[in-house]
C-alpha cells in the first residue's frame, strides 16, 4: 500500500478482494462511458494547469477546481452504486462471511469519500 503526499493510505491499482484476472466488476457494463467521463475530467485538470501557467485570476481557478472536484465525486458515487448493486449484492446471494467483508469494504470506501 502506498500513501498520498498527506500521508493517507491509498490502495494500489487492482488492490481489491476480487482482482483476479477475468473477474467481472460492477462497472464493466459502463466501462466505455466511465473512461469517456474520466478523460473529460482529465481535460479539466489539464485546464487547471493551463490556467495556473497563464496566471489566471485565483477565483476563476478555484471555480474550475470546484467543478473538477464535483465531477470526480459524481464519478465516485456512480462507481460506488455499481459496486453495491453488483459486488455486494452478489456476496449477499452467496451468503457466509463474504457479505460482511463486502459491506465493511464499501463502508470504508464511503468513509474515504466523505473525508474528501
Secondary structure as GFF3:
##gff-version 3
##sequence-region A 1 116
A	DSSP	beta_strand	2	3	.	.	.	ID=ss1
A	DSSP	beta_strand	9	10	.	.	.	ID=ss2
A	DSSP	three_ten_helix	28	30	.	.	.	ID=ss3
A	DSSP	alpha_helix	31	53	.	.	.	ID=ss4
A	DSSP	alpha_helix	58	83	.	.	.	ID=ss5
A	DSSP	pi_helix	84	88	.	.	.	ID=ss6
A	DSSP	alpha_helix	89	94	.	.	.	ID=ss7
A	DSSP	alpha_helix	98	115	.	.	.	ID=ss8
###
